[in-house]
Amino acid sequence: MTSPVIEAIVSKALDGLHLREIATAHNVANASSPGFVPVRVSFEGELQRLAAATADLAPELRAAELSSLQPGIAAATDPSERSVKIDQEIAIASETSARYAMLIGMLNRSLQMQQLAIRGS
């Protein structure tokens, strides 16, 4: 069985990646709009910090804490990111897609192992 902590981490990571896809599409769609400031999603650091901070909690409590984390979108604050760079957005989209595929693959393997355990073979 997959632990509730792993499920919570993967679920939040998928939520954040989905939001990042939305932000990237928004940035590309508005790239030529005068004065448009690109948006970014930052959640990996917060997820890592929360996972470390809750390491001593019981698995169910830790999973609940991790599940409470909500990724968000904010305007880019770094002055070097105040304009949309299409090549950077494509790189972000590619990285997001690769991370998404990796997490889905991990979940798939976990489910396959659970099915084997249930069948007993």
Backbone bond lengths (Angstrom), bond angles and torsions (degrees), N, CA, C in turn:
res aa  C-N    CA-C-N  psi(-1)  N-CA   C-N-CA  omega(-1)  CA-C   N-CA-C  phi
1 M - - - 1.444 - - 1.526 110.05 -
2 T 1.290 115.94 143.55 1.456 121.47 175.38 1.519 108.59 -75.49
3 S 1.316 115.88 137.01 1.465 118.39 -179.38 1.527 109.94 -71.10
4 P 1.335 116.69 151.39 1.463 119.13 178.59 1.525 112.22 -62.83
5 V 1.316 117.31 -28.03 1.473 120.87 179.25 1.522 109.78 -68.95
6 I 1.326 116.79 -46.07 1.469 120.76 178.99 1.523 109.65 -62.71
7 E 1.321 116.91 -43.26 1.468 120.53 178.58 1.528 110.97 -60.04
8 A 1.337 116.95 -41.61 1.468 120.67 179.90 1.521 111.05 -65.88
9 I 1.323 116.68 -42.65 1.469 120.37 -179.96 1.521 110.54 -64.40
10 V 1.323 116.61 -46.99 1.468 120.20 -179.53 1.530 110.45 -64.21
11 S 1.316 117.12 -41.99 1.457 120.61 179.13 1.528 111.33 -60.14
12 K 1.324 117.02 -46.14 1.468 120.34 179.77 1.524 110.96 -67.54
13 A 1.314 117.29 -37.06 1.466 120.10 177.45 1.525 110.39 -63.34
14 L 1.333 117.16 -42.15 1.465 120.32 177.66 1.524 111.17 -64.99
15 D 1.337 116.76 -39.20 1.473 119.95 176.30 1.526 110.56 -59.86
16 G 1.323 115.87 -46.15 1.460 120.10 -179.28 1.519 112.51 -65.32
17 L 1.327 116.60 -39.77 1.460 119.73 178.53 1.523 111.31 -66.53
18 H 1.317 116.66 -37.93 1.464 120.05 176.91 1.531 110.36 -62.64
19 L 1.305 116.34 -43.65 1.458 120.72 178.25 1.529 111.12 -64.23
20 R 1.331 115.89 -36.51 1.466 119.66 177.79 1.528 110.65 -65.24
21 E 1.333 117.90 -37.93 1.463 120.43 175.79 1.526 110.96 -61.03
22 I 1.321 116.32 -41.61 1.467 120.99 178.60 1.523 110.34 -63.59
23 A 1.337 116.53 -44.88 1.466 120.86 -179.56 1.527 111.09 -63.07
24 T 1.322 116.78 -42.20 1.468 120.57 179.90 1.527 110.49 -63.49
25 A 1.325 116.79 -44.97 1.467 120.09 178.10 1.527 110.63 -61.83
26 H 1.315 117.39 -40.01 1.466 122.34 178.20 1.535 110.30 -62.34
27 N 1.322 116.21 -43.27 1.468 120.45 179.82 1.526 111.74 -64.07
28 V 1.320 116.32 -44.62 1.468 119.82 -179.38 1.524 110.25 -66.36
29 A 1.325 116.73 -42.25 1.467 120.09 -178.83 1.523 112.52 -64.13
30 N 1.311 117.45 -28.48 1.458 121.33 -176.11 1.528 113.07 -108.38
31 A 1.312 117.14 12.79 1.465 121.42 -174.49 1.524 113.44 -56.30
32 S 1.308 117.75 -35.26 1.463 119.91 -176.82 1.530 113.28 -95.23
33 S 1.326 117.62 4.51 1.464 120.68 178.46 1.531 109.81 -74.66
34 P 1.331 117.25 127.81 1.467 119.64 179.98 1.530 111.60 -60.33
35 G 1.315 116.13 131.51 1.456 121.91 176.92 1.524 115.40 76.86
36 F 1.332 117.11 3.50 1.465 119.69 -179.38 1.528 109.98 -66.92
37 V 1.308 115.91 134.09 1.467 122.28 175.62 1.526 107.27 -110.05
38 P 1.325 117.46 123.40 1.461 119.35 -178.48 1.530 111.67 -62.44
39 V 1.321 115.02 157.27 1.456 121.29 177.43 1.523 109.30 -109.70
40 R 1.307 115.32 154.61 1.455 121.95 -179.62 1.521 109.33 -133.77
41 V 1.319 114.83 155.36 1.458 122.06 174.54 1.525 106.51 -117.47
42 S 1.296 115.35 127.87 1.457 120.33 177.81 1.515 107.88 -126.26
43 F 1.311 116.90 113.82 1.453 119.27 -179.84 1.517 113.32 -141.75
44 E 1.339 118.51 -22.19 1.463 119.67 -176.78 1.520 111.85 -60.46
45 G 1.343 116.24 -44.36 1.460 119.89 -179.60 1.514 112.25 -62.71
46 E 1.337 116.28 -43.91 1.467 120.24 178.73 1.523 111.26 -64.56
47 L 1.338 116.51 -39.56 1.457 120.74 179.37 1.529 110.17 -65.00
48 Q 1.330 117.67 -42.77 1.463 121.43 178.33 1.529 111.08 -63.96
49 R 1.348 116.64 -44.13 1.469 119.75 179.81 1.528 111.12 -63.08
50 L 1.322 116.81 -43.92 1.464 120.31 -179.97 1.522 111.07 -66.44
51 A 1.317 117.28 -39.64 1.463 120.46 177.96 1.529 110.27 -61.93
52 A 1.325 117.28 -41.50 1.463 120.86 178.46 1.527 111.53 -69.14
53 A 1.326 116.74 -41.00 1.467 121.16 -177.54 1.523 112.32 -68.03
54 T 1.320 117.95 -25.10 1.462 121.40 -177.11 1.528 112.50 -103.50
55 A 1.325 117.02 11.71 1.466 121.31 -174.40 1.529 113.40 -58.62
56 D 1.316 117.54 -29.28 1.466 120.44 -177.11 1.529 113.88 -88.21
57 L 1.317 117.62 -4.03 1.460 120.38 -179.31 1.533 111.05 -79.28
58 A 1.311 115.35 159.42 1.462 120.64 173.38 1.529 108.49 -61.86
59 P 1.322 118.83 148.42 1.470 120.91 -175.71 1.524 114.80 -51.66
60 E 1.332 117.75 -41.98 1.461 119.93 -178.16 1.530 111.19 -66.87
61 L 1.342 116.78 -40.68 1.466 120.77 178.35 1.525 110.73 -68.17
62 R 1.310 115.20 -40.88 1.463 119.87 179.22 1.523 110.49 -63.21
63 A 1.325 116.90 -43.80 1.467 121.01 178.50 1.518 110.70 -61.55
64 A 1.342 116.71 -40.00 1.472 119.94 179.08 1.530 110.59 -64.79
65 E 1.318 117.37 -41.71 1.471 121.02 178.21 1.528 110.31 -62.68
66 L 1.315 116.57 -45.64 1.463 120.96 -179.61 1.528 110.77 -64.84
67 S 1.319 116.90 -37.73 1.463 120.65 -179.87 1.522 112.58 -67.11
68 S 1.329 116.36 -22.09 1.464 119.82 -178.75 1.535 112.64 -77.26
69 L 1.321 117.45 -15.59 1.467 121.15 179.68 1.527 110.26 -67.66
70 Q 1.314 116.82 129.81 1.459 121.74 179.50 1.528 109.99 -118.86
71 P 1.323 117.93 114.23 1.468 119.22 176.18 1.526 109.74 -66.01
72 G 1.306 116.46 152.04 1.456 119.94 -179.08 1.513 112.56 -139.09
73 I 1.314 115.25 166.12 1.462 122.63 178.59 1.518 107.76 -108.83
74 A 1.332 116.14 136.81 1.467 120.93 177.12 1.519 109.08 -142.69
75 A 1.311 116.09 153.28 1.462 120.87 176.48 1.527 108.68 -62.45
76 A 1.315 115.90 142.82 1.460 120.87 178.11 1.522 109.31 -60.25
77 T 1.318 115.99 133.39 1.463 120.13 -178.50 1.524 112.42 -104.56
78 D 1.304 116.95 -21.04 1.461 120.75 178.98 1.529 108.66 -69.26
79 P 1.337 118.18 124.66 1.471 120.24 -178.60 1.529 113.69 -55.88
80 S 1.324 117.32 -27.96 1.464 119.83 179.48 1.528 112.04 -74.32
81 E 1.321 117.20 -11.78 1.471 121.59 -179.49 1.523 112.22 -111.78
82 R 1.311 118.07 25.13 1.466 121.04 -177.20 1.527 112.72 -82.59
83 S 1.315 117.72 -1.27 1.462 121.06 174.46 1.531 108.17 -133.06
84 V 1.315 115.39 155.71 1.462 120.43 -178.49 1.522 109.25 -80.24
85 K 1.314 115.21 128.45 1.461 122.36 174.17 1.525 106.45 -113.58
86 I 1.313 115.38 108.56 1.471 120.39 -173.68 1.521 111.44 -56.91
87 D 1.338 118.27 -41.27 1.467 119.50 -179.92 1.529 111.41 -62.72
88 Q 1.327 117.28 -36.55 1.455 120.87 176.89 1.537 110.56 -68.09
89 E 1.313 117.13 -40.04 1.463 120.54 178.97 1.531 110.62 -64.89
90 I 1.326 117.27 -38.07 1.466 120.73 177.40 1.519 110.34 -65.50
91 A 1.335 116.77 -40.21 1.464 120.75 177.70 1.531 110.64 -63.69
92 I 1.333 116.38 -42.36 1.472 120.57 178.08 1.527 109.66 -62.89
93 A 1.324 117.24 -43.31 1.471 120.79 179.45 1.527 110.93 -62.34
94 S 1.321 117.47 -41.07 1.468 121.22 179.55 1.523 110.95 -65.80
95 E 1.318 116.38 -43.95 1.467 120.60 178.84 1.533 110.70 -63.95
96 T 1.316 116.35 -42.25 1.462 120.99 178.80 1.520 110.60 -61.53
97 S 1.313 116.53 -44.41 1.461 121.48 179.31 1.534 111.13 -61.83
98 A 1.318 117.01 -42.73 1.468 120.97 179.52 1.530 110.95 -64.56
99 R 1.326 117.16 -42.17 1.465 120.33 178.57 1.525 110.84 -65.57
100 Y 1.323 116.44 -41.36 1.464 121.57 177.81 1.528 109.92 -58.64
101 A 1.326 116.41 -48.50 1.468 121.34 -179.59 1.524 111.30 -61.55
102 M 1.323 117.19 -39.86 1.455 120.97 179.47 1.526 110.81 -64.13
103 L 1.325 117.11 -44.85 1.463 120.18 -179.86 1.532 111.76 -66.48
104 I 1.309 117.34 -41.39 1.467 120.44 177.99 1.524 109.86 -64.22
105 G 1.321 117.64 -40.90 1.461 121.17 176.68 1.519 111.80 -61.19
106 M 1.330 116.15 -41.23 1.456 120.89 178.39 1.530 110.86 -63.44
107 L 1.323 116.26 -44.16 1.469 119.74 177.52 1.522 111.29 -63.27
108 N 1.317 116.87 -40.33 1.458 121.27 179.15 1.529 111.08 -61.00
109 R 1.340 116.71 -45.58 1.464 119.82 179.01 1.528 111.04 -63.94
110 S 1.320 116.58 -38.73 1.462 120.49 178.47 1.524 110.62 -62.73
111 L 1.324 116.55 -43.81 1.461 120.15 178.24 1.524 111.95 -64.84
112 Q 1.329 116.72 -37.81 1.459 119.97 177.57 1.530 110.87 -62.81
113 M 1.345 116.58 -41.03 1.466 120.05 178.45 1.520 110.58 -65.63
114 Q 1.329 117.52 -38.38 1.464 120.71 177.56 1.520 110.65 -64.54
115 Q 1.323 117.53 -40.30 1.455 120.53 178.24 1.517 111.10 -63.39
116 L 1.335 116.78 -41.20 1.466 120.01 177.24 1.518 111.23 -62.97
117 A 1.323 116.13 -41.34 1.473 119.64 179.96 1.525 110.66 -64.99
118 I 1.321 117.32 -38.96 1.469 121.14 -179.40 1.528 110.05 -68.24
119 R 1.330 116.33 -42.92 1.472 120.29 -179.42 1.529 111.60 -70.31
120 G 1.328 115.35 -27.42 1.462 119.25 -179.32 1.515 113.50 80.30
121 S 1.331 115.96 20.49 1.459 117.99 178.36 1.488 111.43 -134.20
